Amino acid sequence: MLDCDQYLLPKSLDEAFGFLETHGDAAQIVAGATDLLPWAREGRAGDVHIPVLIDITRIPELNGVALEGNRLRLGAATVFQKFLKDSVLREHAPVMPHVAVWFADDQLRQSATIGGNLVNASPAADGTPGLMALDAELVLHSRTGGERRVNVTDFPTGPSFSVLNNGELIVAVEFDSAAEYGASFEKVGHRRSLVISTVCVATVLKLDEVGQNFEDVRIALAGVGPVPVRLSECEEMLSGKTVTAALIDAAAHLPIDRVQSRTRQDYRREVVVSFVRRGIVEALASIGCDVGPFETQELETANG
């Protein structure tokens, strides 16, 4: 069971920072609480008492979606369900609806926030690789340091650790529109959703004007090491090259050494190869690029 002495709802960043300064280590920031509540449930953490809970979901700067030119900004309190419902997000952040489908059920998606998913810094976070593939930038804010920006790839530093300082909040996530990009998200766990990923891969890519060559490729991997990572080796191999099954298969085999998990390493390596390959093919299919019957057969043969 989780209980607290005070539950505070600041209406501004200044008020939130004031609460943090007043209550110090006794305070816990909370948004959707979809990780905190299960952790505190009897049988996992036992009875948990947190003196002060500060709910930041009512702060205006942490809410809303805005498209200015080619740049999209969404508040850190944006819930995962919004990626399925908001037409702007579906168009300009095409990988995130795929992430949201896998994330959980409707009830949890309506509460779980993108900022909370990032702050937890889980090695198997679903939202982080999706945002990495969008090359997202996090807007952080504190009362003493003001605003600073960090690329999402640099945000997690280890399991449950990040570059977020004490007294600092993620206010927003920004990235350039990916409206013309294909996207996919692959995930495996013990169940389809409501599960921590064993492996997950987010892919965002774009073809050239002819539609035959990779122009821009971004692939992010989570669940196999201490932090989610961009697969730069795959991206560099594909970018500027003609789309072929052989090239896709070669790129898919590059990141097998990224697997650093202590358990089931061989299994995870097989999944990584399969997911990178399938993620690229499905992202291509989402923008109308069919690998074709012959190339599909070649792809399967290459996989053995």
KEDO-770801 format. One line per field, with one value per residue: residue number from 1; residue in three letters; x, y, z of N, C-alpha, C in turn. Coordinates in pm, whole numbers, m for minus. Example, Ala and Ser with C-alpha at 12.3 -4.5 7.8 and 13.67 -1.06 7.14 Angstrom:
! residues 2
seq <- (1:2)
type <- (ALA:SER)
n.X <- (1319:1285)
n.Y <- (m569:m225)
n.Z <- (780:708)
ca.X <- (1230:1367)
ca.Y <- (m450:m106)
ca.Z <- (780:714)
c.X <- (1320:1290)
c.Y <- (m330:3)
c.Z <- (780:787)
This chain:
! residues 304
seq <- (1:2:3:4:5:6:7:8:9:10:11:12:13:14:15:16:17:18:19:20:21:22:23:24:25:26:27:28:29:30:31:32:33:34:35:36:37:38:39:40:41:42:43:44:45:46:47:48:49:50:51:52:53:54:55:56:57:58:59:60:61:62:63:64:65:66:67:68:69:70:71:72:73:74:75:76:77:78:79:80:81:82:83:84:85:86:87:88:89:90:91:92:93:94:95:96:97:98:99:100:101:102:103:104:105:106:107:108:109:110:111:112:113:114:115:116:117:118:119:120:121:122:123:124:125:126:127:128:129:130:131:132:133:134:135:136:137:138:139:140:141:142:143:144:145:146:147:148:149:150:151:152:153:154:155:156:157:158:159:160:161:162:163:164:165:166:167:168:169:170:171:172:173:174:175:176:177:178:179:180:181:182:183:184:185:186:187:188:189:190:191:192:193:194:195:196:197:198:199:200:201:202:203:204:205:206:207:208:209:210:211:212:213:214:215:216:217:218:219:220:221:222:223:224:225:226:227:228:229:230:231:232:233:234:235:236:237:238:239:240:241:242:243:244:245:246:247:248:249:250:251:252:253:254:255:256:257:258:259:260:261:262:263:264:265:266:267:268:269:270:271:272:273:274:275:276:277:278:279:280:281:282:283:284:285:286:287:288:289:290:291:292:293:294:295:296:297:298:299:300:301:302:303:304)
type <- (MET:LEU:ASP:CYS:ASP:GLN:TYR:LEU:LEU:PRO:LYS:SER:LEU:ASP:GLU:ALA:PHE:GLY:PHE:LEU:GLU:THR:HIS:GLY:ASP:ALA:ALA:GLN:ILE:VAL:ALA:GLY:ALA:THR:ASP:LEU:LEU:PRO:TRP:ALA:ARG:GLU:GLY:ARG:ALA:GLY:ASP:VAL:HIS:ILE:PRO:VAL:LEU:ILE:ASP:ILE:THR:ARG:ILE:PRO:GLU:LEU:ASN:GLY:VAL:ALA:LEU:GLU:GLY:ASN:ARG:LEU:ARG:LEU:GLY:ALA:ALA:THR:VAL:PHE:GLN:LYS:PHE:LEU:LYS:ASP:SER:VAL:LEU:ARG:GLU:HIS:ALA:PRO:VAL:MET:PRO:HIS:VAL:ALA:VAL:TRP:PHE:ALA:ASP:ASP:GLN:LEU:ARG:GLN:SER:ALA:THR:ILE:GLY:GLY:ASN:LEU:VAL:ASN:ALA:SER:PRO:ALA:ALA:ASP:GLY:THR:PRO:GLY:LEU:MET:ALA:LEU:ASP:ALA:GLU:LEU:VAL:LEU:HIS:SER:ARG:THR:GLY:GLY:GLU:ARG:ARG:VAL:ASN:VAL:THR:ASP:PHE:PRO:THR:GLY:PRO:SER:PHE:SER:VAL:LEU:ASN:ASN:GLY:GLU:LEU:ILE:VAL:ALA:VAL:GLU:PHE:ASP:SER:ALA:ALA:GLU:TYR:GLY:ALA:SER:PHE:GLU:LYS:VAL:GLY:HIS:ARG:ARG:SER:LEU:VAL:ILE:SER:THR:VAL:CYS:VAL:ALA:THR:VAL:LEU:LYS:LEU:ASP:GLU:VAL:GLY:GLN:ASN:PHE:GLU:ASP:VAL:ARG:ILE:ALA:LEU:ALA:GLY:VAL:GLY:PRO:VAL:PRO:VAL:ARG:LEU:SER:GLU:CYS:GLU:GLU:MET:LEU:SER:GLY:LYS:THR:VAL:THR:ALA:ALA:LEU:ILE:ASP:ALA:ALA:ALA:HIS:LEU:PRO:ILE:ASP:ARG:VAL:GLN:SER:ARG:THR:ARG:GLN:ASP:TYR:ARG:ARG:GLU:VAL:VAL:VAL:SER:PHE:VAL:ARG:ARG:GLY:ILE:VAL:GLU:ALA:LEU:ALA:SER:ILE:GLY:CYS:ASP:VAL:GLY:PRO:PHE:GLU:THR:GLN:GLU:LEU:GLU:THR:ALA:ASN:GLY)
n.X <- (84:43:95:63:151:99:m50:29:m63:79:30:198:535:702:572:590:870:905:771:940:1177:1091:1019:1221:1411:1197:1001:836:826:548:359:181:196:207:415:501:283:234:484:471:273:136:336:528:680:590:442:449:552:539:628:555:383:420:227:265:110:m71:57:89:304:391:208:13:35:225:281:521:615:840:888:811:661:599:440:588:410:241:29:54:m164:m241:m81:m208:m451:m428:m417:m211:18:14:72:316:490:546:638:561:282:295:461:294:79:195:263:86:m240:m553:m631:m395:m240:m373:m292:m13:280:492:716:750:814:1062:1213:1230:1430:1465:1633:1484:1287:999:923:1159:1343:1179:1163:1433:1473:1340:1513:1496:1488:1528:1370:1482:1432:1511:1489:1720:1909:1779:1673:1780:1899:1892:1994:1788:1918:2142:2041:1969:2188:2241:2089:1800:1921:2002:2086:1946:1922:1906:1611:1535:1325:1180:1045:948:937:1105:1119:1207:961:854:698:708:825:875:783:832:782:918:872:937:827:700:431:201:154:168:407:752:1002:1186:1342:1341:1286:1301:1225:1281:1257:1351:1307:1481:1395:1346:1269:1411:1644:1790:1752:1755:1807:1709:1759:1679:1761:1655:1659:1862:2094:2260:2152:1913:2000:2118:2148:2399:2581:2425:2266:2454:2548:2322:2232:2203:2230:2109:1793:1794:1740:1963:2133:1981:1973:2246:2293:2127:2263:2474:2447:2473:2664:2591:2437:2429:2317:2282:2156:2015:2153:2216:1961:1862:2036:1958:1698:1746:1871:1658:1458:1567:1593:1323:1201:1304:1203:924:894:961:749:539:549:489:682:744:928:907:818:1039:1260:1177:1185:1458:1543:1445:1585:1844:1832:1832)
n.Y <- (m119:227:535:884:1195:1447:1561:1729:1971:2149:2447:2573:2597:2742:2721:2444:2410:2554:2392:2171:2279:2342:2098:1917:1618:1474:1482:1352:1348:1305:1184:1025:803:535:359:392:319:34:m60:m1:m164:m414:m697:m643:m405:m384:m203:136:453:781:1097:1344:1389:1524:1622:1682:1715:1916:2141:2395:2420:2161:2034:1976:1989:2113:2231:2399:2538:2315:2188:1994:2012:1863:1845:1721:1582:1457:1194:843:746:954:951:774:893:1164:1353:1512:1416:1151:1187:1332:1214:933:683:664:598:321:242:307:128:m111:m48:m65:m127:45:188:227:360:598:726:701:889:1048:1180:1065:802:843:953:743:591:327:35:m106:58:153:395:547:444:494:776:827:738:937:1137:1308:1597:1685:1914:2057:2188:2398:2580:2713:2672:2733:2684:2398:2188:1854:1588:1307:1063:1094:1111:889:728:492:196:316:561:897:1202:1395:1652:1711:1869:1938:1931:1745:1927:1941:1770:1783:1764:1733:1723:1405:1343:1242:1001:646:405:182:m48:m291:m544:m774:m983:m1141:m1120:m955:m684:m470:m549:m583:m512:m767:m740:m450:m261:38:194:444:580:716:743:833:1075:923:687:454:441:448:737:856:701:578:396:248:69:m125:m288:m477:m399:m169:82:224:244:414:260:317:197:39:235:389:203:164:418:618:406:166:9:m318:m668:m811:m612:m513:m740:m772:m540:m591:m784:m653:m536:m741:m765:m577:m680:m705:m822:m1019:m1260:m1509:m1453:m1555:m1596:m1333:m1215:m1340:m1242:m966:m948:m1042:m853:m605:m645:m704:m471:m273:m360:m346:m74:32:m76:68:310:245:99:m196:m479:m692:m1008:m1171:m1054:m1078:m1356:m1391:m1252:m1412:m1646:m1561:m1536:m1791)
n.Z <- (0:m71:85:180:343:244:m54:m327:m574:m788:m983:m1151:m1285:m1116:m871:m833:m811:m580:m392:m402:m297:m42:76:18:46:134:m53:m343:m688:m901:m1177:m1388:m1224:m1284:m1259:m998:m830:m883:m794:m523:m440:m224:m168:m353:m287:m36:238:163:250:156:238:102:m193:m511:m759:m1090:m1313:m1372:m1457:m1692:m1884:m1911:m2059:m2359:m2721:m2982:m3308:m3473:m3757:m3884:m3653:m3372:m3056:m2751:m2437:m2133:m1977:m2148:m2229:m2313:m2454:m2612:m2836:m2997:m3046:m3117:m3406:m3507:m3374:m3465:m3734:m3744:m3567:m3635:m3539:m3274:m3227:m3280:m3073:m2856:m2884:m2811:m2554:m2325:m2176:m2255:m2024:m1869:m2060:m2067:m1843:m1807:m1857:m2103:m2008:m1753:m1825:m1942:m1728:m1549:m1657:m1750:m1869:m2048:m2144:m2330:m2451:m2479:m2689:m2912:m2913:m2940:m3201:m3330:m3297:m3076:m2860:m2525:m2310:m2028:m1698:m1424:m1114:m1031:m1236:m1468:m1808:m1991:m2258:m2374:m2578:m2632:m2652:m2497:m2244:m2055:m1824:m1707:m1559:m1417:m1379:m1476:m1656:m1529:m1296:m937:m829:m1082:m1372:m1643:m1893:m2157:m2477:m2781:m3139:m3488:m3745:m3862:m4074:m4336:m4312:m4286:m4034:m3755:m3481:m3283:m3045:m2784:m2524:m2229:m2264:m2492:m2424:m2130:m2014:m1938:m2169:m2335:m2559:m2759:m3056:m3232:m3536:m3776:m4091:m4415:m4767:m5074:m5334:m5560:m5453:m5416:m5274:m4946:m4764:m4512:m4207:m3895:m3610:m3305:m3010:m2731:m2406:m2399:m2286:m2055:m2110:m2343:m2694:m2991:m3306:m3463:m3635:m3803:m3920:m4061:m4247:m4408:m4500:m4786:m4956:m5202:m5166:m5076:m5015:m4932:m4833:m4620:m4458:m4398:m4250:m4032:m3890:m3773:m3505:m3308:m3110:m2934:m2736:m2400:m2186:m1888:m1893:m2112:m2354:m2614:m2717:m2715:m2899:m3137:m3152:m3176:m3433:m3592:m3530:m3607:m3881:m3952:m3859:m4029:m4278:m4228:m4171:m4419:m4567:m4460:m4588:m4839:m4975:m5096:m5033:m5198:m5362:m5454:m5324:m5063:m5030:m5059:m4836:m4625:m4675:m4630:m4358:m4277)
ca.X <- (0:113:25:142:97:51:m57:30:m91:123:m29:302:669:756:511:648:1006:891:739:1061:1270:1036:1009:1348:1413:1069:908:849:751:464:271:80:215:183:525:509:177:261:601:433:167:173:394:645:759:526:384:539:506:612:570:494:374:396:170:300:32:m155:141:64:421:410:94:m13:113:231:365:563:696:871:930:701:687:493:468:635:296:162:9:78:m287:m251:m14:m306:m571:m399:m382:m81:121:15:135:451:571:481:678:507:161:336:508:181:1:267:299:m1:m380:m606:m635:m261:m195:m439:m226:133:331:619:821:771:883:1201:1279:1259:1557:1470:1703:1386:1178:943:917:1290:1394:1096:1207:1568:1461:1294:1621:1429:1562:1452:1382:1488:1422:1522:1480:1852:1984:1699:1647:1888:1850:1972:1941:1735:2017:2238:1971:1992:2329:2246:1958:1739:2000:2001:2156:1856:1974:1810:1537:1515:1212:1162:929:893:1015:1097:1187:1160:856:890:573:732:906:815:818:788:829:915:892:907:826:620:298:207:167:176:522:883:1059:1309:1411:1253:1357:1224:1284:1225:1341:1300:1371:1505:1283:1323:1206:1490:1761:1772:1804:1777:1768:1735:1718:1716:1746:1648:1632:1974:2211:2226:2072:1876:2105:2101:2232:2467:2647:2324:2225:2560:2554:2205:2209:2255:2240:1987:1721:1798:1728:2097:2183:1904:2018:2380:2280:2061:2359:2579:2441:2462:2754:2530:2369:2511:2236:2346:2084:1954:2225:2199:1823:1850:2107:1871:1586:1796:1885:1524:1382:1623:1555:1179:1168:1335:1107:791:898:953:613:447:551:458:796:735:1052:870:824:1174:1350:1131:1240:1602:1560:1422:1694:1962:1816:1846)
ca.Y <- (0:355:648:1005:1295:1558:1541:1867:1988:2283:2496:2638:2549:2812:2661:2310:2425:2598:2274:2088:2343:2338:1962:1847:1474:1414:1494:1265:1395:1203:1227:920:708:398:276:405:244:m110:m85:9:m260:m521:m811:m598:m320:m377:m72:246:585:895:1212:1445:1361:1646:1584:1792:1702:2035:2253:2419:2396:2017:1980:2032:1952:2227:2218:2530:2508:2173:2145:1951:2019:1807:1854:1596:1514:1394:1052:757:731:1067:913:700:973:1298:1343:1576:1322:1034:1223:1387:1124:809:564:661:516:181:225:315:4:m213:1:m115:m122:181:255:272:459:725:785:700:1005:1028:1228:965:690:883:976:613:546:181:m16:m166:152:153:529:605:417:564:915:827:726:1067:1231:1407:1678:1707:2046:2043:2320:2408:2719:2773:2662:2771:2581:2337:2090:1732:1489:1194:955:1120:1131:782:696:357:156:408:682:986:1329:1489:1698:1732:1993:1964:1859:1744:2010:1912:1693:1848:1698:1771:1639:1286:1315:1169:884:519:376:55:m76:m434:m570:m909:m1004:m1259:m1097:m850:m555:m480:m633:m522:m566:m843:m663:m368:m188:142:229:556:593:792:712:949:1111:813:579:333:448:500:873:879:582:589:273:248:m63:m125:m416:m571:m336:m80:195:217:299:426:165:400:113:2:357:428:106:176:553:646:284:114:m87:m458:m762:m847:m500:m512:m852:m743:m438:m650:m864:m571:m502:m853:m744:m480:m753:m710:m878:m1129:m1384:m1536:m1372:m1610:m1567:m1190:m1186:m1384:m1149:m838:m961:m1054:m729:m499:m679:m687:m331:m199:m402:m294:71:53:m108:172:420:191:32:m339:m545:m775:m1153:m1227:m1004:m1135:m1491:m1374:m1211:m1527:m1739:m1507:m1558:m1933)
ca.Z <- (0:m78:145:194:434:163:m199:m375:m716:m831:m1108:m1229:m1258:m1000:m751:m818:m759:m442:m312:m394:m205:94:132:0:23:172:m166:m460:m804:m960:m1286:m1402:m1112:m1330:m1209:m853:m762:m882:m710:m383:m409:m132:m238:m429:m198:95:268:127:294:100:309:15:m336:m589:m888:m1180:m1437:m1395:m1496:m1835:m1969:m1926:m2132:m2491:m2839:m3072:m3427:m3522:m3874:m3895:m3520:m3285:m2912:m2668:m2295:m2072:m1916:m2255:m2200:m2429:m2531:m2705:m2960:m3078:m3069:m3169:m3548:m3528:m3330:m3554:m3861:m3734:m3483:m3679:m3465:m3139:m3216:m3272:m2935:m2764:m2893:m2734:m2422:m2218:m2217:m2266:m1894:m1834:m2158:m2038:m1726:m1818:m1931:m2172:m1919:m1650:m1886:m1961:m1599:m1486:m1715:m1757:m1987:m2138:m2167:m2466:m2508:m2506:m2824:m3009:m2917:m2996:m3347:m3377:m3268:m2992:m2765:m2402:m2250:m1883:m1634:m1279:m1069:m1022:m1360:m1583:m1910:m2069:m2354:m2382:m2672:m2556:m2654:m2390:m2117:m1957:m1803:m1652:m1509:m1320:m1363:m1592:m1635:m1461:m1168:m829:m846:m1225:m1431:m1789:m1924:m2290:m2574:m2912:m3251:m3621:m3800:m3940:m4145:m4460:m4278:m4247:m3896:m3698:m3345:m3255:m2902:m2737:m2379:m2197:m2318:m2594:m2357:m1986:m1991:m1961:m2293:m2343:m2664:m2843:m3160:m3300:m3665:m3851:m4211:m4529:m4895:m5159:m5422:m5653:m5379:m5427:m5187:m4811:m4748:m4369:m4131:m3751:m3543:m3164:m2948:m2584:m2342:m2405:m2225:m1943:m2158:m2485:m2779:m3136:m3380:m3562:m3733:m3902:m3989:m4155:m4356:m4496:m4553:m4919:m5035:m5264:m5084:m5117:m4904:m4885:m4753:m4495:m4376:m4349:m4145:m3916:m3815:m3714:m3363:m3215:m2996:m2842:m2630:m2279:m2078:m1818:m1918:m2243:m2453:m2748:m2758:m2743:m3024:m3247:m3160:m3228:m3578:m3650:m3511:m3691:m4018:m3971:m3838:m4153:m4381:m4195:m4188:m4564:m4610:m4413:m4685:m4971:m5039:m5074:m5071:m5313:m5340:m5472:m5219:m4937:m5026:m5037:m4697:m4540:m4697:m4563:m4214:m4251)
c.X <- (88:31:120:75:36:55:m76:13:m49:61:72:437:726:700:569:788:1003:859:863:1161:1222:1047:1132:1333:1283:970:941:764:671:382:161:82:196:300:530:406:200:381:563:326:220:223:514:734:701:460:487:476:597:551:495:498:341:353:186:214:m54:m74:128:182:445:298:85:83:109:327:394:661:714:904:810:746:570:535:506:523:202:152:21:m47:m300:m182:m106:m423:m545:m349:m246:32:128:87:283:544:527:523:605:371:192:386:390:97:64:280:216:m144:m428:m601:m498:m209:m256:m374:m76:182:465:736:854:846:1031:1275:1313:1389:1571:1548:1606:1269:1130:952:1052:1343:1310:1137:1350:1563:1407:1399:1571:1527:1473:1479:1372:1486:1439:1517:1617:1927:1909:1678:1777:1829:1949:1911:1900:1833:2116:2173:1993:2141:2348:2109:1911:1820:2000:2078:2067:1911:1865:1741:1509:1401:1227:1033:864:990:996:1171:1129:1055:913:771:594:809:819:861:765:842:810:946:860:920:742:476:310:225:167:298:649:947:1180:1400:1307:1337:1261:1298:1208:1315:1269:1377:1395:1386:1248:1252:1282:1606:1723:1833:1840:1724:1805:1676:1767:1677:1743:1625:1749:2101:2167:2142:2026:1981:2057:2197:2300:2533:2550:2283:2327:2569:2441:2196:2280:2263:2104:1925:1729:1787:1864:2154:2113:1952:2156:2376:2222:2157:2465:2569:2438:2553:2701:2463:2464:2436:2307:2280:2034:2022:2205:2061:1809:1922:2022:1755:1629:1808:1748:1448:1437:1583:1405:1136:1193:1232:968:786:892:811:515:446:541:573:792:864:1028:890:965:1266:1308:1188:1391:1630:1545:1535:1820:1956:1829:1715)
c.Y <- (125:460:766:1098:1413:1520:1679:1872:2128:2319:2567:2576:2614:2753:2522:2317:2473:2482:2186:2147:2332:2199:1876:1699:1405:1409:1396:1323:1279:1264:1122:817:563:305:277:318:93:m146:m88:m91:m370:m642:m772:m513:m313:m243:37:377:691:1020:1308:1397:1491:1604:1702:1794:1825:2156:2275:2385:2247:1952:2044:1982:2070:2199:2358:2509:2359:2111:2114:1958:1958:1810:1719:1517:1454:1245:969:738:840:1037:835:788:1105:1288:1405:1481:1200:1064:1256:1306:980:683:552:591:367:148:217:187:m105:m175:m63:m115:24:256:308:377:596:797:798:813:976:1074:1127:845:720:892:844:553:394:137:m71:m72:147:291:584:570:482:709:927:822:854:1175:1345:1476:1703:1847:2030:2182:2305:2555:2785:2776:2707:2656:2528:2226:1974:1641:1365:1077:971:1125:1016:750:556:321:247:535:764:1112:1432:1523:1707:1868:2029:1877:1855:1820:1968:1825:1758:1765:1750:1673:1523:1243:1232:1039:761:486:240:42:m225:m455:m716:m911:m1126:m1245:m983:m713:m578:m563:m552:m590:m654:m776:m575:m282:m88:183:345:576:668:751:841:972:1000:697:449:328:500:640:901:758:604:465:278:115:m48:m267:m511:m516:m240:40:167:288:318:328:239:317:68:123:396:331:127:311:573:525:244:7:m226:m545:m796:m738:m495:m622:m828:m642:m498:m732:m781:m555:m620:m836:m640:m551:m769:m770:m998:m1263:m1389:m1457:m1424:m1581:m1421:m1152:m1226:m1286:m1015:m843:m963:m922:m615:m522:m650:m541:m248:m231:m344:m142:108:30:1:295:367:127:m116:m404:m639:m922:m1210:m1184:m1056:m1275:m1485:m1339:m1329:m1628:m1692:m1530:m1705:m1997)
c.Z <- (0:m6:158:292:358:16:m261:m525:m760:m966:m1196:m1197:m1132:m871:m726:m759:m613:m349:m294:m295:m61:155:109:m28:62:56:m278:m572:m861:m1073:m1301:m1291:m1155:m1296:m1057:m782:m767:m794:m562:m342:m317:m211:m321:m339:m58:116:243:172:234:161:218:m130:m409:m728:m985:m1307:m1467:m1442:m1647:m1925:m1995:m2006:m2271:m2597:m2935:m3187:m3478:m3635:m3887:m3760:m3432:m3140:m2838:m2522:m2237:m2006:m2022:m2226:m2328:m2514:m2637:m2837:m3053:m3121:m3139:m3314:m3578:m3488:m3421:m3684:m3846:m3643:m3512:m3605:m3331:m3127:m3209:m3131:m2839:m2766:m2808:m2586:m2310:m2269:m2214:m2133:m1853:m1931:m2130:m1921:m1743:m1907:m1995:m2085:m1810:m1703:m1906:m1828:m1530:m1537:m1713:m1881:m2092:m2165:m2311:m2530:m2550:m2645:m2933:m3025:m2968:m3148:m3409:m3354:m3180:m2898:m2644:m2349:m2100:m1819:m1483:m1239:m1070:m1155:m1483:m1678:m1968:m2154:m2366:m2487:m2594:m2552:m2539:m2252:m2018:m1947:m1746:m1602:m1395:m1295:m1492:m1558:m1565:m1323:m1063:m849:m990:m1277:m1583:m1818:m2056:m2369:m2710:m3017:m3381:m3668:m3880:m4025:m4271:m4437:m4255:m4106:m3855:m3557:m3319:m3107:m2872:m2585:m2352:m2245:m2417:m2531:m2207:m1943:m2014:m2081:m2265:m2445:m2730:m2936:m3226:m3426:m3729:m3972:m4323:m4654:m4974:m5252:m5520:m5584:m5384:m5328:m5047:m4804:m4603:m4294:m3985:m3683:m3399:m3100:m2796:m2534:m2338:m2342:m2116:m1983:m2301:m2570:m2921:m3203:m3496:m3671:m3843:m3986:m4096:m4273:m4457:m4567:m4687:m5010:m5094:m5176:m5146:m4994:m4846:m4796:m4617:m4402:m4319:m4235:m4017:m3830:m3743:m3562:m3266:m3094:m2898:m2724:m2511:m2160:m2015:m1849:m2062:m2355:m2595:m2803:m2797:m2872:m3145:m3265:m3217:m3380:m3644:m3644:m3597:m3836:m4041:m3952:m3961:m4260:m4354:m4207:m4335:m4615:m4572:m4503:m4828:m5044:m5003:m5121:m5188:m5287:m5349:m5358:m5083:m4920:m4997:m4892:m4602:m4554:m4625:m4413:m4177:m4214)
